[in-house]
Structure formats: C-alpha cells, structure tokens
C-alpha cells in the first residue's frame, strides 16, 4: 500500500471517529434535559415503581454508549479485514 492510500485510510478512520465522538457528546449533553422545563417530566416516577425517567434515561444512555462503541470497533475490524491495512 502506497503512502497516498495509507493517508486516505487514516483520514477515513479519523472522520469516522469524529462522527462517533460527536454522537457521544450530543448524547452526553442530552442529559441536561433533566434540569430544564422540557425535561421536567423526566423527574416523575414511572408508574408505581421507584424508577424515574431520569434514571431510566441514564441507564439507557450507558447501554447506548456501549453499543455505539461496539459498532465502532466492529467497523474498524471490518475495514482492517478488507485490506485497508498492511
């Protein structure tokens, strides 16, 4: 693989990482809704349980971050297998 092809692969991976990082940051800052008028309902209990919408959102975000990182790792692994690296 020549230098230009390696540089193209590095640029593609960097763009992909930035996209995943941007998605992660947006989701992190979405938790701010808990302290705004828009997210006022998140503080209420869900049914008769002791679980609030905020707690459920927090748990869902953690699971989503783990899944997002798994997708990122699988994409990196797939591009490695397809011959982009030497």
Backbone as a printed PyTorch tensor [residue, N CA C, xyz], in Angstrom:
tensor([[[  0.8570,  -1.1740,   0.0000],
         [  0.0000,   0.0000,   0.0000],
         [  0.8980,   1.2310,   0.0000]],

        [[  0.6330,   2.1440,  -0.9240],
         [  1.4620,   3.3350,  -1.0090],
         [  1.0460,   4.3800,   0.0370]],

        [[  1.8200,   5.4360,   0.0960],
         [  1.6090,   6.4710,   1.1190],
         [  0.2620,   7.1680,   0.9580]],

        [[ -0.1360,   7.4450,  -0.2700],
         [ -1.4110,   8.1290,  -0.5170],
         [ -2.5870,   7.2720,  -0.0540]],

        [[ -2.5210,   5.9850,  -0.2970],
         [ -3.6040,   5.0880,   0.1330],
         [ -3.6550,   4.9980,   1.6520]],

        [[ -2.4860,   4.9350,   2.2930],
         [ -2.4540,   4.9010,   3.7620],
         [ -3.0260,   6.1770,   4.3550]],

        [[ -2.6790,   7.3220,   3.7460],
         [ -3.2060,   8.5970,   4.2220],
         [ -4.7180,   8.6640,   4.0690]],

        [[ -5.2270,   8.1190,   2.9810],
         [ -6.6730,   8.0920,   2.7660],
         [ -7.3710,   7.2320,   3.8200]],

        [[ -6.7770,   6.0950,   4.1680],
         [ -7.3430,   5.2200,   5.1980],
         [ -7.3360,   5.9290,   6.5490]],

        [[ -6.2520,   6.6070,   6.8580],
         [ -6.1520,   7.3220,   8.1340],
         [ -7.1920,   8.4290,   8.1960]],

        [[ -7.3730,   9.1500,   7.1000],
         [ -8.3830,  10.2210,   7.0760],
         [ -9.7950,   9.6560,   7.2560]],

        [[-10.0780,   8.5410,   6.6060],
         [-11.4040,   7.9320,   6.7300],
         [-11.6680,   7.4810,   8.1600]],

        [[-10.6720,   6.8630,   8.7710],
         [-10.8450,   6.4270,  10.1630],
         [-10.9780,   7.6090,  11.1200]],

        [[-10.2430,   8.6790,  10.8670],
         [-10.3400,   9.8670,  11.7120],
         [-11.7190,  10.4970,  11.5950]],

        [[-12.2350,  10.5980,  10.3570],
         [-13.5940,  11.1350,  10.1850],
         [-14.6170,  10.2810,  10.9100]],

        [[-14.4730,   8.9600,  10.7980],
         [-15.4090,   8.0530,  11.4670],
         [-15.3510,   8.2490,  12.9810]],

        [[-14.1470,   8.3900,  13.5340],
         [-14.0030,   8.5780,  14.9770],
         [-14.6340,   9.8920,  15.4120]],

        [[-14.4560,  10.9580,  14.6040],
         [-15.0640,  12.2390,  14.9310],
         [-16.5860,  12.1650,  14.9100]],

        [[-17.1470,  11.4280,  13.9650],
         [-18.6060,  11.2710,  13.9100],
         [-19.1020,  10.5490,  15.1620]],

        [[-18.4320,   9.4740,  15.5370],
         [-18.8420,   8.7450,  16.7360],
         [-18.6600,   9.6130,  17.9910]],

        [[-17.6040,  10.3980,  18.0350],
         [-17.3790,  11.2850,  19.1740],
         [-18.4550,  12.3540,  19.2470]],

        [[-18.8390,  12.9200,  18.1110],
         [-19.8930,  13.9290,  18.0800],
         [-21.2230,  13.3460,  18.5620]],

        [[-21.5480,  12.1500,  18.1150],
         [-22.7830,  11.4970,  18.5720],
         [-22.7400,  11.2840,  20.0810]],

        [[-21.5970,  10.8420,  20.5880],
         [-21.4530,  10.6070,  22.0210],
         [-21.6150,  11.9030,  22.8070]],

        [[-20.9980,  12.9780,  22.3550],
         [-21.1160,  14.2600,  23.0570],
         [-22.5480,  14.7860,  23.0510]],

        [[-23.2160,  14.6590,  21.9280],
         [-24.6200,  15.1060,  21.8640],
         [-25.4660,  14.3150,  22.8550]],

        [[-25.2320,  13.0190,  22.9380],
         [-25.9980,  12.1980,  23.8750],
         [-25.6510,  12.5250,  25.3280]],

        [[-24.3740,  12.8070,  25.6070],
         [-23.9970,  13.2130,  26.9620],
         [-24.7340,  14.4880,  27.3550]],

        [[-24.7440,  15.4610,  26.4530],
         [-25.3920,  16.7300,  26.7710],
         [-26.9150,  16.6260,  26.7580]],

        [[-27.4650,  15.5690,  26.2000],
         [-28.9160,  15.3930,  26.2450],
         [-29.3980,  15.1660,  27.6760]],

        [[-28.4960,  14.7340,  28.5470],
         [-28.8860,  14.5210,  29.9390],
         [-29.2050,  15.8400,  30.6330]],

        [[-28.8070,  16.9690,  30.0540],
         [-29.1030,  18.2900,  30.6010],
         [-30.6120,  18.5280,  30.6130]],

        [[-31.3460,  17.8360,  29.7580],
         [-32.7980,  17.9930,  29.7250],
         [-33.4350,  17.7360,  31.0850]],

        [[-32.7680,  16.9930,  31.9520],
         [-33.3130,  16.7150,  33.2750],
         [-33.4860,  17.9830,  34.1080]],

        [[-32.7440,  19.0310,  33.7920],
         [-32.7930,  20.2540,  34.5870],
         [-33.4500,  21.4020,  33.8430]],

        [[-34.1650,  21.1140,  32.7710],
         [-34.8730,  22.1490,  32.0250],
         [-36.3740,  21.9070,  32.1100]],

        [[-37.1060,  22.8990,  31.6330],
         [-38.5660,  22.7670,  31.6260],
         [-39.0030,  21.6720,  30.6550]],

        [[-38.2490,  21.4870,  29.5920],
         [-38.5800,  20.4540,  28.6030],
         [-38.5300,  19.0610,  29.2280]],

        [[-37.5450,  18.8380,  30.0920],
         [-37.3820,  17.5220,  30.6970],
         [-37.9800,  17.4140,  32.0840]],

        [[-38.8710,  18.2840,  32.4230],
         [-39.4860,  18.2560,  33.7420],
         [-40.1980,  16.9440,  34.0540]],

        [[-40.7350,  16.3240,  33.0390],
         [-41.4490,  15.0680,  33.2530],
         [-40.5010,  13.9100,  33.5250]],

        [[-39.2110,  14.0790,  33.2240],
         [-38.2500,  13.0040,  33.4670],
         [-38.0430,  12.7520,  34.9530]],

        [[-38.3260,  13.7310,  35.7760],
         [-38.1540,  13.5720,  37.2150],
         [-39.2920,  12.8180,  37.8850]],

        [[-40.3560,  12.5730,  37.1520],
         [-41.5010,  11.8650,  37.7200],
         [-41.2650,  10.3630,  37.7180]],

        [[-41.9170,   9.6940,  38.6600],
         [-41.8140,   8.2290,  38.7390],
         [-42.5850,   7.5870,  37.6070]],

        [[-42.0900,   6.4300,  37.2080],
         [-42.7570,   5.6680,  36.1560],
         [-43.7120,   4.6780,  36.8050]],

        [[-44.9770,   4.9680,  36.6940],
         [-45.9850,   4.1000,  37.2960],
         [-45.8610,   4.0770,  38.8110]],

        [[-45.9780,   2.8780,  39.3880],
         [-45.9010,   2.7230,  40.8400],
         [-44.4900,   2.3690,  41.3030]],

        [[-43.5230,   2.3720,  40.3840],
         [-42.1560,   1.9770,  40.7440],
         [-41.3840,   3.1690,  41.3160]],

        [[-40.1980,   2.8900,  41.7890],
         [-39.3330,   3.9450,  42.3110],
         [-38.3700,   4.4500,  41.2470]],

        [[-38.5430,   3.9840,  40.0340],
         [-37.6730,   4.3840,  38.9270],
         [-38.2340,   5.6510,  38.2960]],

        [[-37.3550,   6.6420,  38.1200],
         [-37.7720,   7.8900,  37.4710],
         [-37.3310,   7.8640,  36.0140]],

        [[-37.8650,   8.7940,  35.2700],
         [-37.4680,   8.9200,  33.8710],
         [-35.9930,   9.2650,  33.7290]],

        [[-35.4670,  10.0450,  34.6720],
         [-34.0460,  10.4050,  34.6480],
         [-33.1650,   9.1790,  34.8270]],

        [[-33.5300,   8.3340,  35.7530],
         [-32.7530,   7.1200,  35.9910],
         [-32.8130,   6.1930,  34.7810]],

        [[-33.9740,   6.0790,  34.2020],
         [-34.1300,   5.2470,  33.0140],
         [-33.3300,   5.8090,  31.8410]],

        [[-33.3470,   7.1410,  31.7040],
         [-32.5690,   7.7770,  30.6480],
         [-31.0760,   7.5490,  30.8610]],

        [[-30.6160,   7.6590,  32.0910],
         [-29.2090,   7.4410,  32.4260],
         [-28.7840,   6.0150,  32.0630]],

        [[-29.5960,   5.0380,  32.4480],
         [-29.2810,   3.6390,  32.1460],
         [-29.3080,   3.3890,  30.6390]],

        [[-30.2750,   3.9690,  29.9550],
         [-30.3690,   3.7860,  28.5030],
         [-29.1710,   4.4190,  27.7970]],

        [[-28.7110,   5.5620,  28.2780],
         [-27.5440,   6.2000,  27.6860],
         [-26.2940,   5.3420,  27.8590]],

        [[-26.1170,   4.7600,  29.0200],
         [-24.9610,   3.8930,  29.2530],
         [-24.9790,   2.7060,  28.2940]],

        [[-26.1260,   2.0740,  28.1710],
         [-26.2500,   0.9290,  27.2590],
         [-25.9940,   1.3760,  25.8180]],

        [[-26.5370,   2.5200,  25.4480],
         [-26.3490,   3.0140,  24.0830],
         [-24.8870,   3.3600,  23.8130]],

        [[-24.1810,   3.9340,  24.7980],
         [-22.7560,   4.2380,  24.6200],
         [-21.9550,   2.9570,  24.4090]],

        [[-22.2690,   1.9350,  25.1490],
         [-21.5710,   0.6550,  24.9900],
         [-21.8460,   0.0770,  23.6020]],

        [[-23.0970,   0.1140,  23.1640],
         [-23.4420,  -0.3970,  21.8290],
         [-22.7930,   0.4390,  20.7280]],

        [[-22.7380,   1.7430,  20.9150],
         [-22.1150,   2.6230,  19.9360],
         [-20.6240,   2.3160,  19.8040]],

        [[-19.9590,   2.0910,  20.9190],
         [-18.5380,   1.7410,  20.8760],
         [-18.3360,   0.3750,  20.2300]],

        [[-19.2390,  -0.5540,  20.4840],
         [-19.1630,  -1.8720,  19.8550],
         [-19.2950,  -1.7520,  18.3370]],

        [[-20.2120,  -0.9360,  17.8780],
         [-20.3710,  -0.7140,  16.4400],
         [-19.0960,  -0.1050,  15.8640]],

        [[-18.5230,   0.8650,  16.5730],
         [-17.2890,   1.4820,  16.1010],
         [-16.1660,   0.4500,  15.9910]],

        [[-16.0200,  -0.3830,  16.9990],
         [-14.9730,  -1.4070,  16.9730],
         [-15.2100,  -2.4290,  15.8650]],

        [[-16.4600,  -2.8130,  15.6540],
         [-16.7640,  -3.7580,  14.5780],
         [-16.4820,  -3.1550,  13.2000]],

        [[-16.7720,  -1.8700,  13.0290],
         [-16.4640,  -1.2100,  11.7630],
         [-14.9620,  -1.1380,  11.5370]],

        [[-14.2030,  -0.8480,  12.5750],
         [-12.7460,  -0.8210,  12.4450],
         [-12.2110,  -2.2030,  12.0980]],

        [[-12.7630,  -3.2110,  12.7360],
         [-12.3200,  -4.5720,  12.4680],
         [-12.6690,  -4.9830,  11.0340]],

        [[-13.8330,  -4.6080,  10.5670],
         [-14.2520,  -4.9490,   9.2090],
         [-13.3690,  -4.2580,   8.1740]],

        [[-12.9980,  -3.0140,   8.4290],
         [-12.1470,  -2.3180,   7.4710],
         [-10.7270,  -2.8670,   7.5150]],

        [[-10.2990,  -3.3770,   8.6470],
         [ -8.9760,  -3.9900,   8.7400],
         [ -8.9290,  -5.2780,   7.9370]],

        [[ -9.9940,  -6.0380,   7.9830],
         [-10.0600,  -7.3020,   7.2460],
         [-10.1710,  -7.0880,   5.7440]],

        [[-10.7500,  -5.9580,   5.3400],
         [-10.9720,  -5.7380,   3.9090],
         [ -9.7090,  -5.3230,   3.1660]],

        [[ -8.5850,  -5.2360,   3.8700],
         [ -7.3270,  -4.9780,   3.2070],
         [ -6.8730,  -3.5390,   3.2240]],

        [[ -7.4700,  -2.7090,   4.0750],
         [ -7.0400,  -1.3210,   4.1430],
         [ -5.6970,  -1.1750,   4.8250]],

        [[ -5.3530,  -2.1330,   5.6880],
         [ -4.0900,  -2.0620,   6.4070],
         [ -3.1240,  -3.0900,   5.8360]],

        [[ -1.8550,  -2.8150,   6.0270],
         [ -0.8560,  -3.7950,   5.6030],
         [ -0.1080,  -4.3080,   6.8010]]])
